[in-house]
């Protein structure tokens, strides 16, 4: 019984948020939507949660909408290492967590991306949420108690 209590304390400490200034971000390239033709052998690196980076500023998800009629977009999830973003060749803004910005380059015609920033929790830029992730700690607790 005592051994199970120590296991439970360990598991709770693993899921409890740590008090730190840094955020762990998902670091990968991926795609979402319909119509993206990839070969079946090519893996979406965003399905591997070992791809990560650490930042003291923001996690970012850079979306490339391709063209409006494409039906899909590619994205890159990464760490952002500064408090501002250059949204156009002549304009920079201070980043706010939980906000997205349209970023335009200086090419002709200009190319536009959508950068979404967050710093509220680890892996906040993954874009992939499991509807069952809350069940894992409950399942483990039930298994420990019923041993």
Number of C-alpha atoms within 10 A of each C-alpha: 9 7 8 14 13 11 15 17 10 12 14 13 11 10 9 9 10 9 6 7 9 15 21 20 28 27 25 21 19 17 18 13 10 10 10 13 7 10 7 6 6 7 12 12 15 21 13 12 13 11 15 18 17 19 17 16 20 30 31 28 27 21 22 17 18 14 9 8 7 12 13 17 18 15 19 21 28 26 24 20 13 12 12 14 15 16 18 15 11 8 10 12 12 10 19 15 15 15 10 16 17 14 20 16 15 11 9 6 7 10 13 18 17 18 20 21 25 24 22 12 14 17 24 22 25 22 12 10 9 7 7 7 9 9 10 10 14 11 10 14 17 11 11 15 11 7 7
